[in-house]
Amino acid sequence: MYDRIVIAVDGSDEAQRAARRGLELAQDFDANVDVLSVVEQKALRLTETSTEKAQLRERGEEALTEIEELASEFGHAITTKLLEGKPAVQICAYADEKDAGLIVVGRQGLTGLGRRLLGGVTEQVLHRSDIPTLVVSGRNHDGEVEADYSRVLITTDGSENADVAIPHGSEIARRYGSTVHVLNVVDLQAAGGAFNAGGLETEFVERLEARGEDAVDSVARKIGDSAPNLTVETAVERTTSFEGAAAGVREYVAKNDIDLVVMGSHGRSNLKRQFLGSVASTVLRTVDVPVLVVKQSD
């Protein structure tokens, strides 16, 4: 499934943790690895001397050298590339050119000038690319030596967009012998409206939950068909949070000690609805475990 993995780094701690995750996956999937660092065009324009430009490029080279040293610990050969331009554009173009099966990025990073972003480049990559993207948070879990994917969560709302996550979650779980959790969140705020003071009829909520049960059962059957030896647990959870379904996902992750979230999102043809406001985006910003976002092909 992942014959070639592109890892984007910028010298930040989060990027290095993301690179470690990417290298671990590459070993387990026997994948080729390209590690990419991009000198930001905006930062280059702000420099005044050739020395300052050279310093920016040196930082990029240093970021790549750090990952080369990390890869040597794994005994896994990598290819490194330093580019200049808009980071998200260059990352996506490079991954397309290499026909990558997976992009790995940190949730937060650094601009060329050292200002910390709240997922700026990562979010743009998710906007632009239809390649599955693993987003790794910067949280350093106590005692973590290598990635643990004992409990993999696949979220579903019953849509085709959600179903594209199934083969990815199933294959990762199969490789690591994971228990697969399948979750549907009933968003009562969205169902009733923010100003529904009277509450929802019991029968209506029960219908929503029945639809959720149908959705998780459908996913469980598809997993069973492709990987019958996997243990699958299903759940339908209610949430009344104004953060919507993402809050239910976050609570489930914490309560069940989930190690990896796999979820579908819309493709580029549906970008009229901004990714920033989507369930996937909110989950990415608020959970402290890696999230694999998979898009339905246009």
C-alpha positions in Angstrom: 0.0 0.0 0.0 2.8 2.4 0.8 5.6 1.7 -1.7 7.0 5.2 -1.4 6.7 7.6 1.5 7.5 11.3 1.4 8.5 12.9 4.7 8.5 16.7 4.9 10.8 18.3 7.5 11.7 21.8 8.6 14.1 21.3 11.5 11.4 21.5 14.2 11.0 18.8 16.9 7.5 17.9 15.6 9.0 17.3 12.1 11.6 15.0 13.6 9.0 13.0 15.5 7.0 12.8 12.3 10.1 11.6 10.5 10.6 8.9 13.1 7.0 7.7 12.5 7.5 7.8 8.8 10.7 5.8 8.9 9.1 3.1 11.2 6.2 2.7 8.7 8.7 2.6 5.8 10.5 -0.3 7.5 7.3 -2.2 8.2 5.9 -1.6 4.7 9.3 -2.0 3.0 8.8 1.4 1.4 11.3 3.8 -0.3 11.6 7.1 1.6 12.1 10.6 0.2 12.8 13.3 2.8 12.1 16.8 1.7 12.9 20.3 3.1 11.7 23.5 1.5 13.3 26.9 1.9 10.3 29.2 2.1 10.1 31.7 -0.8 8.7 34.4 1.5 11.7 34.1 3.9 14.1 34.3 0.9 12.5 37.5 -0.2 13.0 39.1 3.2 16.7 38.4 3.2 19.1 41.3 2.2 22.4 39.6 1.6 23.7 36.4 -0.1 24.9 35.4 3.4 21.4 35.5 4.8 20.1 33.4 1.9 22.9 30.9 2.4 22.0 30.6 6.1 18.4 29.7 5.2 19.6 27.0 2.8 22.0 25.7 5.5 19.1 25.4 7.9 17.3 23.2 5.4 20.4 21.1 4.8 20.8 20.7 8.5 17.2 19.5 8.8 17.8 16.9 6.2 21.1 15.8 7.8 19.3 15.2 11.1 16.9 12.8 9.4 19.7 11.1 7.5 21.3 10.4 10.9 17.9 9.2 12.2 17.5 6.9 9.2 20.9 5.4 9.8 19.7 4.3 13.2 17.0 2.4 11.5 19.3 1.1 8.8 16.9 2.4 6.2 18.2 4.2 3.1 16.6 7.5 2.2 16.7 10.1 -0.5 16.9 13.8 0.5 15.9 16.9 -1.4 16.2 20.6 -0.7 13.8 22.8 -2.6 12.8 26.5 -2.6 9.4 28.0 -2.9 6.0 27.7 -1.2 6.4 24.7 1.1 3.0 23.1 0.6 3.1 23.5 -3.2 6.6 22.0 -3.4 5.7 19.1 -1.0 2.6 18.2 -3.0 4.2 18.5 -6.4 7.2 16.4 -5.3 4.9 13.7 -3.8 2.9 13.6 -7.1 6.0 13.4 -9.2 7.3 10.5 -7.2 3.9 8.8 -7.1 4.0 8.6 -3.3 1.6 6.4 -1.4 1.9 8.5 1.7 3.0 11.9 2.9 4.1 12.3 6.5 4.2 15.7 8.2 4.2 17.2 11.7 1.1 18.9 12.9 3.0 22.2 13.6 6.2 23.5 12.1 8.5 26.5 11.7 8.5 29.1 9.0 11.8 30.0 7.5 12.0 32.8 10.0 11.4 30.6 13.0 7.8 31.7 13.8 5.7 28.8 15.0 2.6 28.0 12.9 -0.6 26.4 14.0 -0.6 23.8 11.2 -0.2 26.3 8.4 1.8 24.2 5.9 0.3 21.0 7.0 -3.2 22.3 6.4 -2.3 23.5 3.0 -0.8 20.1 2.1 -4.2 18.6 3.2 -6.0 21.1 1.0 -3.9 20.5 -2.1 -3.0 16.8 -2.1 -5.2 13.7 -2.6 -2.3 11.5 -1.3 -3.1 10.0 2.1 -1.3 12.1 4.7 -0.2 11.1 8.2 -0.2 14.1 10.6 1.9 13.5 13.7 1.5 15.7 16.8 4.5 17.0 18.7 3.4 15.3 22.0 6.3 13.2 23.4 4.5 10.3 25.0 6.3 9.1 28.1 8.5 6.1 27.5 7.8 6.0 23.8 10.6 4.2 22.0 8.8 3.2 18.9 5.4 3.6 17.4 2.6 1.6 19.0 -0.5 1.0 16.9 -2.2 -1.5 19.2 -5.6 0.3 18.9 -6.5 1.9 15.5 -9.7 4.0 15.2 -11.6 4.3 12.0 -14.3 7.0 12.0 -17.4 6.8 9.8 -20.5 8.8 9.1 -21.7 6.2 6.6 -20.5 8.2 3.5 -18.3 7.2 0.6 -15.8 9.8 1.8 -15.5 7.9 5.1 -15.2 4.5 3.5 -12.0 5.4 1.8 -10.3 5.1 5.2 -11.2 1.5 5.6 -8.4 -0.2 3.5 -5.8 2.0 5.1 -6.9 1.4 8.7 -7.3 -2.3 8.0 -3.9 -2.8 6.4 -2.1 -0.9 9.2 -4.0 -2.9 11.8 -3.1 -6.1 9.9 0.6 -5.2 9.9 0.7 -4.4 13.6 -1.9 -6.9 14.9 -4.0 -4.1 16.1 -7.6 -4.0 17.5 -9.7 -1.9 15.2 -12.2 0.4 16.7 -15.0 1.7 14.4 -16.8 4.9 15.6 -19.8 6.9 14.6 -20.6 10.1 16.4 -24.2 11.3 16.6 -23.9 15.1 16.6 -27.0 16.3 18.5 -26.2 20.0 18.0 -26.0 19.6 14.3 -29.1 17.5 14.2 -31.2 19.9 16.3 -29.6 23.2 15.6 -27.7 25.5 18.0 -30.9 27.2 19.2 -33.1 24.1 19.7 -34.1 24.9 23.3 -36.7 22.2 23.5 -34.4 19.3 22.8 -34.8 16.5 20.3 -37.5 13.9 20.2 -36.4 10.6 21.6 -37.5 8.7 18.5 -35.5 11.1 16.3 -32.3 10.5 18.3 -32.9 6.7 18.2 -33.2 6.9 14.4 -29.9 8.8 14.3 -28.2 6.2 16.4 -29.7 3.4 14.3 -28.2 4.9 11.3 -24.9 5.1 13.2 -25.1 1.4 14.0 -25.7 0.6 10.4 -22.7 2.6 9.4 -20.3 1.0 11.9 -21.6 -2.5 11.2 -21.1 -1.9 7.4 -17.4 -0.9 8.1 -16.9 -3.9 10.4 -18.2 -6.2 7.6 -15.9 -4.7 5.1 -12.9 -5.1 7.4 -13.9 -8.7 8.1 -14.1 -9.4 4.4 -10.5 -8.1 3.8 -8.9 -9.0 7.1 -10.9 -11.7 8.9 -8.4 -12.2 11.6 -8.6 -8.7 13.0 -10.5 -7.9 16.2 -13.1 -5.2 15.5 -15.0 -3.2 18.1 -17.8 -0.9 17.1 -19.3 2.1 18.9 -21.9 4.8 18.4 -21.5 7.8 20.7 -23.6 10.9 21.2 -22.1 14.4 21.6 -23.8 17.7 22.5 -20.6 19.7 22.1 -20.6 22.8 19.9 -17.4 21.4 18.4 -19.6 18.7 16.9 -18.5 15.2 15.9 -14.8 16.0 16.4 -15.4 16.4 20.2 -16.9 12.9 20.2 -13.9 11.5 18.4 -11.5 13.2 20.8 -13.4 11.9 23.8 -13.3 8.3 22.4 -9.6 8.5 21.6 -8.9 9.5 25.2 -11.2 7.0 26.9 -10.0 4.1 24.8 -6.3 4.9 24.6 -6.3 5.0 20.8 -2.9 5.0 19.1 -3.9 6.1 15.6 -7.0 7.7 14.0 -7.8 6.9 10.4 -10.4 9.1 8.8 -11.7 10.1 5.4 -12.1 13.6 4.1 -13.4 15.3 1.0 -11.3 15.5 -2.2 -10.2 18.6 -4.1 -13.5 18.7 -6.0 -15.3 19.5 -2.8 -13.0 22.3 -1.6 -15.8 24.8 -1.7 -16.3 23.7 1.9 -13.2 24.8 3.6 -11.1 22.1 5.2 -10.5 24.4 8.2 -14.1 23.9 9.3 -14.3 20.1 8.7 -14.4 17.4 11.3 -11.0 16.1 10.2 -9.4 19.5 10.7 -10.8 19.8 14.2 -9.7 16.3 15.1 -6.2 17.1 13.8 -5.9 20.2 15.9 -7.2 18.6 19.2 -6.0 15.0 19.5 -2.5 14.1 20.6 -2.1 10.9 18.5 -1.2 10.6 14.8 -4.1 11.1 12.4 -4.1 9.5 8.9 -6.3 11.5 6.5 -7.5 9.7 3.4 -9.4 11.4 0.6 -11.8 10.0 -1.9 -10.4 10.1 -5.4 -12.1 12.7 -7.7 
